[in-house]
Amino acid sequence: MTLDRTAFGPSLRNWLAETTDAPFEVAEAMLAHITHGTHVRAYLRTDFLEQRHALIERWADHVTGGSGRIVSLAEATR
């Protein structure tokens, strides 16, 4: 899953930078950004899945206020 760059992507990236100790590579992987050159990527083959899972759970708590309730954007604008 990738996030919409015009809506939640920048918010997520700022939240990661300001409130977590997520390594740069993990934060960028969460946004499906390509980091480093081809030589580094040839050796660094991890997807950081466990780290990303923990962070996305924290992000979900942050954006839902800890309620776990999914709110549609149309509903939120009323």
Distance bins in CASP14 RR format, pairs under 12 A and 6 or more apart:
PFRMAT RR
TARGET T0000
AUTHOR 0000-0000-0000
RMODE 2
METHOD distances of the structure
MODEL  1
1 8 0 0 0 0 0 1 0 0 0 0 0
1 9 0 0 0 0 0 1 0 0 0 0 0
1 12 0 0 0 0 0 1 0 0 0 0 0
1 29 0 0 0 0 0 1 0 0 0 0 0
1 30 0 0 0 0 1 0 0 0 0 0 0
1 31 0 0 0 0 0 1 0 0 0 0 0
1 32 0 0 0 0 1 0 0 0 0 0 0
1 52 0 0 0 0 0 1 0 0 0 0 0
1 53 0 0 0 0 0 1 0 0 0 0 0
1 56 0 0 0 0 1 0 0 0 0 0 0
1 59 0 0 0 0 0 1 0 0 0 0 0
2 8 0 0 0 0 0 1 0 0 0 0 0
2 9 0 0 0 0 1 0 0 0 0 0 0
2 12 0 0 0 0 0 1 0 0 0 0 0
2 28 0 0 0 0 0 1 0 0 0 0 0
2 29 0 0 0 0 0 1 0 0 0 0 0
2 30 0 0 0 0 1 0 0 0 0 0 0
2 31 1 0 0 1 0 0 0 0 0 0 0
2 32 1 0 1 0 0 0 0 0 0 0 0
2 33 0 0 0 0 1 0 0 0 0 0 0
2 52 0 0 0 0 0 1 0 0 0 0 0
2 56 0 0 0 0 0 1 0 0 0 0 0
3 9 1 0 1 0 0 0 0 0 0 0 0
3 10 0 0 0 0 1 0 0 0 0 0 0
3 11 0 0 0 0 1 0 0 0 0 0 0
3 12 1 0 0 1 0 0 0 0 0 0 0
3 13 0 0 0 0 1 0 0 0 0 0 0
3 15 0 0 0 0 0 1 0 0 0 0 0
3 16 0 0 0 0 0 1 0 0 0 0 0
3 29 0 0 0 0 0 1 0 0 0 0 0
3 30 1 0 0 1 0 0 0 0 0 0 0
3 31 1 0 0 1 0 0 0 0 0 0 0
3 32 0 0 0 0 1 0 0 0 0 0 0
3 33 0 0 0 0 0 1 0 0 0 0 0
3 52 0 0 0 0 0 1 0 0 0 0 0
3 56 0 0 0 0 1 0 0 0 0 0 0
3 59 0 0 0 0 1 0 0 0 0 0 0
3 63 0 0 0 0 0 1 0 0 0 0 0
4 10 0 0 0 0 1 0 0 0 0 0 0
4 11 0 0 0 0 0 1 0 0 0 0 0
4 12 0 0 0 0 0 1 0 0 0 0 0
4 31 0 0 0 0 0 1 0 0 0 0 0
4 32 0 0 0 0 0 1 0 0 0 0 0
4 73 0 0 0 0 0 1 0 0 0 0 0
5 11 0 0 0 0 0 1 0 0 0 0 0
5 12 0 0 0 0 0 1 0 0 0 0 0
5 13 0 0 0 0 1 0 0 0 0 0 0
5 31 1 0 0 1 0 0 0 0 0 0 0
5 32 0 0 0 0 1 0 0 0 0 0 0
5 33 0 0 0 0 1 0 0 0 0 0 0
7 63 0 0 0 0 0 1 0 0 0 0 0
7 73 0 0 0 0 1 0 0 0 0 0 0
7 76 0 0 0 0 0 1 0 0 0 0 0
8 14 0 0 0 0 0 1 0 0 0 0 0
8 15 0 0 0 0 1 0 0 0 0 0 0
8 16 0 0 0 0 0 1 0 0 0 0 0
8 30 0 0 0 0 0 1 0 0 0 0 0
8 31 0 0 0 0 1 0 0 0 0 0 0
8 56 0 0 0 0 0 1 0 0 0 0 0
8 59 0 0 0 0 1 0 0 0 0 0 0
8 60 0 0 0 0 0 1 0 0 0 0 0
8 62 0 0 0 0 0 1 0 0 0 0 0
8 63 1 0 0 1 0 0 0 0 0 0 0
8 73 0 0 0 0 0 1 0 0 0 0 0
9 15 0 0 0 0 1 0 0 0 0 0 0
9 16 0 0 0 0 1 0 0 0 0 0 0
9 17 0 0 0 0 0 1 0 0 0 0 0
9 27 0 0 0 0 0 1 0 0 0 0 0
9 28 0 0 0 0 0 1 0 0 0 0 0
9 30 0 0 0 0 1 0 0 0 0 0 0
9 31 1 0 1 0 0 0 0 0 0 0 0
9 32 0 0 0 0 1 0 0 0 0 0 0
9 33 0 0 0 0 0 1 0 0 0 0 0
9 59 0 0 0 0 0 1 0 0 0 0 0
9 63 0 0 0 0 0 1 0 0 0 0 0
10 16 0 0 0 0 0 1 0 0 0 0 0
10 17 0 0 0 0 0 1 0 0 0 0 0
10 31 0 0 0 0 1 0 0 0 0 0 0
11 17 0 0 0 0 0 1 0 0 0 0 0
11 18 0 0 0 0 0 1 0 0 0 0 0
11 19 0 0 0 0 0 1 0 0 0 0 0
11 31 0 0 0 0 0 1 0 0 0 0 0
11 59 0 0 0 0 1 0 0 0 0 0 0
11 62 0 0 0 0 1 0 0 0 0 0 0
11 63 0 0 0 0 1 0 0 0 0 0 0
12 18 0 0 0 0 0 1 0 0 0 0 0
12 19 0 0 0 0 0 1 0 0 0 0 0
12 20 0 0 0 0 0 1 0 0 0 0 0
12 22 0 0 0 0 0 1 0 0 0 0 0
12 27 0 0 0 0 1 0 0 0 0 0 0
12 28 0 0 0 0 0 1 0 0 0 0 0
12 29 0 0 0 0 0 1 0 0 0 0 0
12 30 1 0 0 1 0 0 0 0 0 0 0
12 31 1 0 0 1 0 0 0 0 0 0 0
12 32 0 0 0 0 0 1 0 0 0 0 0
12 33 0 0 0 0 0 1 0 0 0 0 0
12 52 0 0 0 0 0 1 0 0 0 0 0
12 55 0 0 0 0 1 0 0 0 0 0 0
12 56 0 0 0 0 1 0 0 0 0 0 0
12 58 0 0 0 0 0 1 0 0 0 0 0
12 59 1 0 0 1 0 0 0 0 0 0 0
12 60 0 0 0 0 0 1 0 0 0 0 0
12 62 0 0 0 0 1 0 0 0 0 0 0
12 63 0 0 0 0 1 0 0 0 0 0 0
13 19 0 0 0 0 0 1 0 0 0 0 0
13 20 0 0 0 0 0 1 0 0 0 0 0
13 22 0 0 0 0 0 1 0 0 0 0 0
13 24 0 0 0 0 0 1 0 0 0 0 0
13 26 0 0 0 0 0 1 0 0 0 0 0
13 27 1 0 0 1 0 0 0 0 0 0 0
13 28 0 0 0 0 1 0 0 0 0 0 0
13 29 0 0 0 0 0 1 0 0 0 0 0
13 30 0 0 0 0 1 0 0 0 0 0 0
13 31 1 0 0 1 0 0 0 0 0 0 0
13 32 0 0 0 0 0 1 0 0 0 0 0
13 33 0 0 0 0 1 0 0 0 0 0 0
13 55 0 0 0 0 0 1 0 0 0 0 0
13 59 0 0 0 0 0 1 0 0 0 0 0
14 20 0 0 0 0 0 1 0 0 0 0 0
14 27 0 0 0 0 0 1 0 0 0 0 0
14 31 0 0 0 0 0 1 0 0 0 0 0
14 59 0 0 0 0 0 1 0 0 0 0 0
14 62 0 0 0 0 0 1 0 0 0 0 0
15 22 0 0 0 0 1 0 0 0 0 0 0
15 27 0 0 0 0 1 0 0 0 0 0 0
15 30 0 0 0 0 0 1 0 0 0 0 0
15 31 0 0 0 0 0 1 0 0 0 0 0
15 55 0 0 0 0 1 0 0 0 0 0 0
15 56 0 0 0 0 0 1 0 0 0 0 0
15 58 0 0 0 0 1 0 0 0 0 0 0
15 59 1 0 0 1 0 0 0 0 0 0 0
15 60 0 0 0 0 0 1 0 0 0 0 0
15 61 0 0 0 0 0 1 0 0 0 0 0
15 62 1 0 0 1 0 0 0 0 0 0 0
15 63 0 0 0 0 1 0 0 0 0 0 0
16 22 1 0 1 0 0 0 0 0 0 0 0
16 23 0 0 0 0 1 0 0 0 0 0 0
16 24 0 0 0 0 1 0 0 0 0 0 0
16 25 0 0 0 0 0 1 0 0 0 0 0
16 26 0 0 0 0 1 0 0 0 0 0 0
16 27 1 0 1 0 0 0 0 0 0 0 0
16 28 0 0 0 0 1 0 0 0 0 0 0
16 29 0 0 0 0 0 1 0 0 0 0 0
16 30 1 0 0 1 0 0 0 0 0 0 0
16 31 0 0 0 0 1 0 0 0 0 0 0
16 33 0 0 0 0 0 1 0 0 0 0 0
16 51 0 0 0 0 0 1 0 0 0 0 0
16 52 0 0 0 0 0 1 0 0 0 0 0
16 54 0 0 0 0 0 1 0 0 0 0 0
16 55 1 0 0 1 0 0 0 0 0 0 0
16 56 0 0 0 0 0 1 0 0 0 0 0
16 58 0 0 0 0 1 0 0 0 0 0 0
16 59 0 0 0 0 1 0 0 0 0 0 0
16 62 0 0 0 0 0 1 0 0 0 0 0
17 23 0 0 0 0 0 1 0 0 0 0 0
17 24 0 0 0 0 1 0 0 0 0 0 0
17 26 0 0 0 0 0 1 0 0 0 0 0
17 27 1 0 0 1 0 0 0 0 0 0 0
17 28 0 0 0 0 0 1 0 0 0 0 0
17 30 0 0 0 0 0 1 0 0 0 0 0
17 31 0 0 0 0 0 1 0 0 0 0 0
17 55 0 0 0 0 0 1 0 0 0 0 0
18 27 0 0 0 0 0 1 0 0 0 0 0
18 62 0 0 0 0 0 1 0 0 0 0 0
19 27 0 0 0 0 0 1 0 0 0 0 0
19 55 0 0 0 0 0 1 0 0 0 0 0
19 58 0 0 0 0 1 0 0 0 0 0 0
19 59 0 0 0 0 1 0 0 0 0 0 0
19 61 0 0 0 0 0 1 0 0 0 0 0
19 62 1 0 0 1 0 0 0 0 0 0 0
20 26 0 0 0 0 1 0 0 0 0 0 0
20 27 1 0 0 1 0 0 0 0 0 0 0
20 30 0 0 0 0 0 1 0 0 0 0 0
20 51 0 0 0 0 0 1 0 0 0 0 0
20 52 0 0 0 0 0 1 0 0 0 0 0
20 54 0 0 0 0 1 0 0 0 0 0 0
20 55 1 0 0 1 0 0 0 0 0 0 0
20 56 0 0 0 0 0 1 0 0 0 0 0
20 57 0 0 0 0 0 1 0 0 0 0 0
20 58 1 0 0 1 0 0 0 0 0 0 0
20 59 0 0 0 0 1 0 0 0 0 0 0
20 62 0 0 0 0 0 1 0 0 0 0 0
21 27 0 0 0 0 0 1 0 0 0 0 0
21 51 0 0 0 0 0 1 0 0 0 0 0
21 54 0 0 0 0 0 1 0 0 0 0 0
21 55 0 0 0 0 0 1 0 0 0 0 0
21 58 0 0 0 0 0 1 0 0 0 0 0
22 28 0 0 0 0 1 0 0 0 0 0 0
22 29 0 0 0 0 1 0 0 0 0 0 0
22 30 1 0 0 1 0 0 0 0 0 0 0
22 31 0 0 0 0 0 1 0 0 0 0 0
22 48 0 0 0 0 1 0 0 0 0 0 0
22 51 1 0 0 1 0 0 0 0 0 0 0
22 52 0 0 0 0 1 0 0 0 0 0 0
22 54 0 0 0 0 1 0 0 0 0 0 0
22 55 1 0 1 0 0 0 0 0 0 0 0
22 56 0 0 0 0 0 1 0 0 0 0 0
22 58 0 0 0 0 1 0 0 0 0 0 0
22 59 0 0 0 0 0 1 0 0 0 0 0
23 29 0 0 0 0 1 0 0 0 0 0 0
23 30 0 0 0 0 0 1 0 0 0 0 0
23 35 0 0 0 0 0 1 0 0 0 0 0
23 44 0 0 0 0 0 1 0 0 0 0 0
23 46 0 0 0 0 0 1 0 0 0 0 0
23 48 0 0 0 0 1 0 0 0 0 0 0
23 51 1 0 0 1 0 0 0 0 0 0 0
23 52 0 0 0 0 0 1 0 0 0 0 0
23 55 0 0 0 0 0 1 0 0 0 0 0
24 30 0 0 0 0 0 1 0 0 0 0 0
24 31 0 0 0 0 0 1 0 0 0 0 0
24 33 0 0 0 0 1 0 0 0 0 0 0
24 35 1 0 0 1 0 0 0 0 0 0 0
24 36 0 0 0 0 0 1 0 0 0 0 0
24 48 0 0 0 0 0 1 0 0 0 0 0
25 31 0 0 0 0 0 1 0 0 0 0 0
25 33 0 0 0 0 1 0 0 0 0 0 0
25 34 0 0 0 0 0 1 0 0 0 0 0
25 35 1 0 1 0 0 0 0 0 0 0 0
25 36 1 0 0 1 0 0 0 0 0 0 0
25 40 0 0 0 0 1 0 0 0 0 0 0
25 41 0 0 0 0 0 1 0 0 0 0 0
25 44 1 0 0 1 0 0 0 0 0 0 0
25 45 0 0 0 0 0 1 0 0 0 0 0
25 46 0 0 0 0 1 0 0 0 0 0 0
25 47 0 0 0 0 0 1 0 0 0 0 0
25 48 1 0 0 1 0 0 0 0 0 0 0
25 51 0 0 0 0 1 0 0 0 0 0 0
25 52 0 0 0 0 0 1 0 0 0 0 0
26 33 0 0 0 0 0 1 0 0 0 0 0
26 35 0 0 0 0 0 1 0 0 0 0 0
26 44 0 0 0 0 0 1 0 0 0 0 0
26 46 0 0 0 0 1 0 0 0 0 0 0
26 47 0 0 0 0 1 0 0 0 0 0 0
26 48 1 0 1 0 0 0 0 0 0 0 0
26 49 0 0 0 0 0 1 0 0 0 0 0
26 50 0 0 0 0 1 0 0 0 0 0 0
26 51 1 0 1 0 0 0 0 0 0 0 0
26 52 1 0 0 1 0 0 0 0 0 0 0
26 53 0 0 0 0 0 1 0 0 0 0 0
26 54 0 0 0 0 1 0 0 0 0 0 0
26 55 1 0 0 1 0 0 0 0 0 0 0
26 56 0 0 0 0 0 1 0 0 0 0 0
27 33 0 0 0 0 1 0 0 0 0 0 0
27 35 0 0 0 0 1 0 0 0 0 0 0
27 48 0 0 0 0 1 0 0 0 0 0 0
27 51 0 0 0 0 1 0 0 0 0 0 0
27 52 0 0 0 0 1 0 0 0 0 0 0
27 55 0 0 0 0 1 0 0 0 0 0 0
27 56 0 0 0 0 0 1 0 0 0 0 0
27 59 0 0 0 0 0 1 0 0 0 0 0
28 34 1 0 0 1 0 0 0 0 0 0 0
28 35 1 0 1 0 0 0 0 0 0 0 0
28 36 0 0 0 0 1 0 0 0 0 0 0
28 41 0 0 0 0 0 1 0 0 0 0 0
28 44 0 0 0 0 0 1 0 0 0 0 0
28 47 0 0 0 0 0 1 0 0 0 0 0
28 48 0 0 0 0 1 0 0 0 0 0 0
28 51 0 0 0 0 0 1 0 0 0 0 0
28 52 0 0 0 0 0 1 0 0 0 0 0
29 35 1 0 0 1 0 0 0 0 0 0 0
29 36 0 0 0 0 0 1 0 0 0 0 0
29 41 0 0 0 0 0 1 0 0 0 0 0
29 44 0 0 0 0 0 1 0 0 0 0 0
29 45 0 0 0 0 0 1 0 0 0 0 0
29 46 0 0 0 0 1 0 0 0 0 0 0
29 47 1 0 0 1 0 0 0 0 0 0 0
29 48 1 0 1 0 0 0 0 0 0 0 0
29 49 0 0 0 0 1 0 0 0 0 0 0
29 50 0 0 0 0 0 1 0 0 0 0 0
29 51 0 0 0 0 1 0 0 0 0 0 0
29 52 1 0 0 1 0 0 0 0 0 0 0
29 53 0 0 0 0 0 1 0 0 0 0 0
29 55 0 0 0 0 1 0 0 0 0 0 0
29 56 0 0 0 0 0 1 0 0 0 0 0
30 47 0 0 0 0 0 1 0 0 0 0 0
30 48 0 0 0 0 1 0 0 0 0 0 0
30 49 0 0 0 0 0 1 0 0 0 0 0
30 51 0 0 0 0 1 0 0 0 0 0 0
30 52 1 0 1 0 0 0 0 0 0 0 0
30 53 0 0 0 0 0 1 0 0 0 0 0
30 54 0 0 0 0 0 1 0 0 0 0 0
30 55 1 0 0 1 0 0 0 0 0 0 0
30 56 1 0 0 1 0 0 0 0 0 0 0
30 57 0 0 0 0 0 1 0 0 0 0 0
30 58 0 0 0 0 0 1 0 0 0 0 0
30 59 0 0 0 0 1 0 0 0 0 0 0
31 48 0 0 0 0 0 1 0 0 0 0 0
31 52 0 0 0 0 0 1 0 0 0 0 0
31 55 0 0 0 0 0 1 0 0 0 0 0
31 56 0 0 0 0 0 1 0 0 0 0 0
31 59 0 0 0 0 0 1 0 0 0 0 0
32 47 0 0 0 0 0 1 0 0 0 0 0
32 48 0 0 0 0 0 1 0 0 0 0 0
32 52 0 0 0 0 0 1 0 0 0 0 0
33 41 0 0 0 0 0 1 0 0 0 0 0
34 40 0 0 0 0 0 1 0 0 0 0 0
34 41 1 0 0 1 0 0 0 0 0 0 0
34 44 0 0 0 0 0 1 0 0 0 0 0
35 41 1 0 0 1 0 0 0 0 0 0 0
35 44 0 0 0 0 1 0 0 0 0 0 0
35 46 0 0 0 0 0 1 0 0 0 0 0
35 48 0 0 0 0 0 1 0 0 0 0 0
36 42 0 0 0 0 1 0 0 0 0 0 0
36 43 0 0 0 0 1 0 0 0 0 0 0
36 44 1 0 0 1 0 0 0 0 0 0 0
36 45 0 0 0 0 0 1 0 0 0 0 0
37 43 0 0 0 0 0 1 0 0 0 0 0
37 44 0 0 0 0 1 0 0 0 0 0 0
38 44 0 0 0 0 0 1 0 0 0 0 0
40 46 0 0 0 0 0 1 0 0 0 0 0
41 47 0 0 0 0 0 1 0 0 0 0 0
46 52 0 0 0 0 0 1 0 0 0 0 0
47 53 0 0 0 0 0 1 0 0 0 0 0
48 54 0 0 0 0 0 1 0 0 0 0 0
48 55 0 0 0 0 1 0 0 0 0 0 0
48 56 0 0 0 0 0 1 0 0 0 0 0
49 55 0 0 0 0 0 1 0 0 0 0 0
49 56 0 0 0 0 0 1 0 0 0 0 0
50 56 0 0 0 0 0 1 0 0 0 0 0
50 57 0 0 0 0 0 1 0 0 0 0 0
51 57 0 0 0 0 0 1 0 0 0 0 0
51 58 0 0 0 0 0 1 0 0 0 0 0
52 58 0 0 0 0 0 1 0 0 0 0 0
52 59 0 0 0 0 1 0 0 0 0 0 0
53 59 0 0 0 0 0 1 0 0 0 0 0
53 60 0 0 0 0 0 1 0 0 0 0 0
54 60 0 0 0 0 0 1 0 0 0 0 0
54 61 0 0 0 0 0 1 0 0 0 0 0
55 61 0 0 0 0 0 1 0 0 0 0 0
55 62 0 0 0 0 0 1 0 0 0 0 0
56 62 0 0 0 0 0 1 0 0 0 0 0
56 63 0 0 0 0 0 1 0 0 0 0 0
57 63 0 0 0 0 0 1 0 0 0 0 0
57 64 0 0 0 0 0 1 0 0 0 0 0
57 66 0 0 0 0 0 1 0 0 0 0 0
57 68 0 0 0 0 0 1 0 0 0 0 0
58 64 0 0 0 0 0 1 0 0 0 0 0
58 65 0 0 0 0 0 1 0 0 0 0 0
58 66 0 0 0 0 0 1 0 0 0 0 0
59 65 0 0 0 0 0 1 0 0 0 0 0
59 66 0 0 0 0 0 1 0 0 0 0 0
59 68 0 0 0 0 0 1 0 0 0 0 0
60 66 1 0 0 1 0 0 0 0 0 0 0
60 67 0 0 0 0 1 0 0 0 0 0 0
60 68 1 0 0 1 0 0 0 0 0 0 0
60 69 0 0 0 0 0 1 0 0 0 0 0
60 70 0 0 0 0 1 0 0 0 0 0 0
60 71 0 0 0 0 0 1 0 0 0 0 0
61 67 0 0 0 0 1 0 0 0 0 0 0
61 68 1 0 0 1 0 0 0 0 0 0 0
61 69 0 0 0 0 0 1 0 0 0 0 0
62 68 0 0 0 0 0 1 0 0 0 0 0
63 69 0 0 0 0 0 1 0 0 0 0 0
63 70 0 0 0 0 0 1 0 0 0 0 0
63 71 0 0 0 0 1 0 0 0 0 0 0
63 73 0 0 0 0 0 1 0 0 0 0 0
63 76 0 0 0 0 0 1 0 0 0 0 0
64 70 1 0 0 1 0 0 0 0 0 0 0
64 71 1 0 0 1 0 0 0 0 0 0 0
64 76 0 0 0 0 0 1 0 0 0 0 0
65 71 0 0 0 0 0 1 0 0 0 0 0
69 75 0 0 0 0 0 1 0 0 0 0 0
69 76 0 0 0 0 0 1 0 0 0 0 0
70 76 0 0 0 0 0 1 0 0 0 0 0
71 77 0 0 0 0 0 1 0 0 0 0 0
71 78 0 0 0 0 0 1 0 0 0 0 0
72 78 0 0 0 0 0 1 0 0 0 0 0
END
